[in-house]
């Protein structure tokens, strides 16, 4: 993959290309942003430039090098990503156990999300991590000399999933990096990463893709009609993985919307109807049966719907893309209840729930608590 194949992000691509051309490549860099903005695509293109820079682009040697990077099989390109035990790997899983799956996954869509990866390897009801066993593997890989005599590149996808043992081991490598070694950490939730690691990285914030960039890609690469491309690019919210899901008619958001609508309707009733409180308990039990990654994804979906409702309430129509498939759910009426006096508390409540789910809290208790708080918050007066 070359930079020309990466959607948008012209400023970022120009900066990365200059570091290679000038020979001033920072040994550890932290790419921060959503996977759908192109973190992995940018990292792969950057790795291609770093690993193949010594060859003339018209030479067979360059073509051979690029092909190996494109196939994720270059001997000096290494990957680390969150994993867990599954049907094929029963104990102490590390990235090397999933190499074949990883290649298939990335080559299919380098904009895919963490949840997509968990589904791909059959661990969507678990939480992946980058463990102490991975730290040993990383140390071995980076201690070896470059196979082709140039740079070695390590890409750590979803670096926030490193546990403390792995993070501390990586910190030692960052503090004393092997010669001609580049470490690229890719993260969505950078706050979770150790401060001592963040302080030693050159940080690059990867913004969401521009709506116009997604629109043009849909016209050029997917041959969509202008009106359809405009609608999808607006709904994508700068996330190209979301774009692809919409094109494939992924119904996960429809299922999430059904859960959300039932939730808020019951929460509205619960203030004056004691039976509705029992319905909230039943709803909490239902969502608690899902895998933790699905639970987190649902809560993030809710966060976005509440944000969209806030925008609607304040007439920011140009920023709204949510369209309900439920003909009986009035987004306009719902939005009137989301305002400056409750939106921050709603957001904090949902974010805390995500935090506790990530730490293996009891899902039934977490969602019951969130439901009770939501009942109070959506009835809070605007003034």
N, C-alpha and C positions, 0 to 999 in steps of 0.2 A: 504494500500500500504506500502510495506517495501522498504528499500534501494536496496535490490536485484532486485526489479522490475523496478528500475529507470535506464534508459539507460545511460551508461558512468558515467562521473563526479566522478570517484573513490576518488580523493583527497578531493573533497567537502563532499562526503558522509562520508568519514573517519573522517573528522574534526567535522561534526555535531554529529556523533555517540559518539565521545569522550567527547563532552560537556555534553551529557546526562549521560554517564557512570561516569564522574568525578563529576557530580552534579553542574557544573559551566555553567549553561545555561544563556546566556545574555538575559535580559528581553526584549530588543528591537533589532531586527536585520533587516538589509536591504539587500535583495537579488537583485543583479543588473545583468541584462542580457536579452536576447531575450526569449520570452515565449517558442519558439521552442527548446531552450537549456535545458528546463526542470525545470524552476523556480517553477511552481506549483507542479509538481511531487515530487521535492525535499522537498518542504514545507509540503506536505501531509505525506510523509514518516517520516519526522522529527517530525511532530505532533503525528504520530503513536507511535514513540519511547517515546516522552515526556509523552503522556497521558496513555500509557500502561506499563511504565517502572516498576511499582510496582508489576506487576504480573509475575509469572513464565511463560516463553514462551510455556511451555507444558500444562499449566493449562486451564481449561474451561473459567476462568475469563479473561485470556489474549485473548483467541479466541473471546470471546464476545466483548471485548474492541476493538480489531482489526477490527472485522466485522462492528462495529458502525462507526469507522473512515473510513473504506473502502466505506461505504455507505453514508458518509458525514452526518451522523445523530447522532454523539456523542454529548451529551448535553453540553460538555465543549469545543467543537470545533466550533468556530464562523468564519463567512466569511463576508467580505465587498468587493464589486466590483462595477464598474461603471454601472449606470442604467439611464433610462430616461422614460418619459411617453410613453405608447403604447396603443394598443386597450384595454388591460385589466386594466392598471393602468393609471388613468387620472390626478392625482395630487400628488405632493410631494413624488415621488418614492424613495424607499430605498431598500436595498438588500433583506430585509425580504419579500418584495412583490414578489420576483422572486426566492424563495428558491427551488421550485420544478424544475423550468427551469435550475437553476444553477447545481443542482445535476445531471440532465440528461446530461447537457452540459459537465461537467467535467468527469463524468463516461464514456462518449463516447470517449473523447480524452483530457487528461490533458495537452497536448502540444498545444492546440488550441490558436489562436490569439485573440486579442481584436476585430478585425473586425468580426471574426467568431462568437463571443459572441453577437455583435450587430445584426448580421443577425439572430441569433438564437432567439432573443427576439423581432425582428421586429423593430429595431431602427437604421438600417444601414444608413438611410438618416439624422440621427441626430448625436449628440455627447453626449456620456454618461459622467456622472460625479459622484463624491462622494460628496454629498452636506451637508449643515448644518443640514438637517433633519437626515442624517446618523450619524452625530456626537452625536446627542441626543440618538440614538439607541445604539451606541457603548458604551457610558457612562453607560447606564442602564445595558447592558450585563456584562460589566467588573466590575460593582459595586457589583454584586451578588456573593455569595460564590460558589465555585466549586461544581457542582452537585454530583460528585463522590468522592469528598474529596481530589483530587490531584491538578494538574495544570489546568489552563484555557489557551487556545491558540486562538489568533485572527490572521487570515490571511487576509491581505489587498492586494488584487490582483489589479495590475495596480495603485499603490499608487500615482503615479503622477497625477491621475485624481481627487484628492482631491481639492476642492476649498479652499480658504484661511480660511473661517470660520471653516470648518471641520478640516483642518490641524492644526489650532491654538488650537482647542479643543483636538485633539489627542496629541498635544505637552504637554498639561497639564497632560495627563495620562502617557506620557512617562517620564516626569520629576518626577512624583510621582506615580509610577506604583503600582497597587493593588498587594497584596501578591500572589505569585505563579501564575503570569500572564506572558505569553510570547506573544509578538507582533511581527509578521513577516510581513514586508513590502516588496512586490514584485514589481519591477519597471523596465521598459525598458529605459525610458528617465529620468534618475535620476536628471538631471540638473534642472528640473522643481520643484522638491520637495524643500520645505523650508530649508534653510541652518541650521536653528536652530533644525530642526528634524534630518537632516543628521548627524549633529555633535554629536548627542546623540545615534546614532545607531552603532552597530558593523556591518561593511560592508562586504559582501561576493560577489565577482565578479564571476558570473557563465559564463564560456567561451562557445563558440559554441562547439557543439559536434564534435569529431574527425570523419573524413570521414570513417576511418576504422571501428569505432563503429557503424555508420549507416549502412555501408556495411554488417557487420556481422549480425546485427539485421534483415536486409532484407533477408539474407540467412536463418537464423534460424527461424524467426517468420513468414515470409511471403513466404518462399520457392521460392524466385526468382532465376533465373539463374544468374551465376556469372557476365556475361557481362552486363545484365540489372541492377543488383544490383550496379555494379561499376558506371554505368552511372548515376543512380538516386542519389546515395550517393554523387557524384561529383556535381550534379546540386543542391543538397539540401543546400550546403553552410553552413553546421553545424546546420541546422534548421530542426528538426524532423517533425514539423508540415508541412513544405514545402515538406518533403519526402512523407507524407501521402497524400497531395494534388496531387502530381505527380502520385502516385499509383492510386488514384481515377480519374485521368485524369481531374482534375479541369481545366476548360478552361478560367479561369479569366486572367491568364498571357498571354494567346493567344490573348484575347481581348485587354489587355493592350499593347501587342506588336504591334497589328494593329494600335492602337491609336498613339503609339510612332513613328512607321515608317512613318505614314502619317504626323505627326508633323515635324520630322526632314527633310523629303523630301520637305515639303512646306517651311520650314525655309531656306533650301539651295536655293530654287528658289527665295525667297523673296528679296534677295539682288539686283537682276537685273530685277525682274519682279514685277511690281506694282500690277498686278492682284493677285499674290500670297499672297500679304499682306492681301487682302480681304479674301482669303482662310484661313489665320491664324486667322482672326477675327471669321470666321465661325467655325473653329476648337475649338476656345476658348469658343464659345457659346455652342457647343456640350458637352464639358467636364464639363462646368459650370452647366449643367442640372443634373449631377450626384450628389449623396449624398456626404457630406463633407468627410466621412470616405473613400469612394471610391476614391475621389480626392486625399486624402493624400496617400492612398495606391498606386495609380498610380504614384505619384511623387516619392515615395520611390522606386518603380519599375524602374523609369527613372534613379534615382541616381545609382542604381546597374548596369544598362546597360552602363552608362557612365564610371563607374569604371571598368567594364569588358573591355570596349573599350580601356581604358588607358592601362590596362594590356596587351591587344593584341598588341597595338602599340609598347610596349616595350618588346615584345616577351616572356612574362611570361606565356607561353602556359599551364604549369601545373596547373595554378590557374584559368583558364578560363573554364566555364561550359555552357555559353550561347550558345544555338543552335536555330537559327531562323527557324520558320516554313514557312516563306515567301521566296519562291524560288527566288524572284526578288530583295530581299534585301541582299546586300553584306556587311556582318559585317566587313570583312577585309578592304574594301574601306572606310566604315564609320569610322572605328577605326583610320585611318590615320589623321583624323581631330581633334582627341582628344589627347591633349598633355600637356606638363608642362606649357604652356603659357595660357591655358584656362580652364583646369580641375578644378582648385580651384574656379574660378569665376562661373563656371557652377554649381558646388556643392553649393556654397553660395547662388546663385540665387534660386535654387530649395528648399533649406532648409528654406530660407526666405518665399517662397511661402507657404510651409507647416505651418510655424509659423503663417502667416496671415490667412490662412484657419482655423486653430485651434481657432483663435480669431474672427471667423465669419465675415471675410472680404468679400467684394464683389468678388465672384469667377470669374465672367466674366472679371473684371478689372485685377485681379491677374493673370489669365492665359494669358490674352492679353499682359500684361507687361512681363511675363516670355518668351512668344513667341518672342517678339521683341528683348529682350536681347539675347535669344538663337541664333537668326539670326545673330547678331553681333559676338557673341562669337565663333561660329563654323567656321566663316570665318577668325578668327584671325590667323596671321602667326605663324608658329611654332618657328621661330628663329627671 
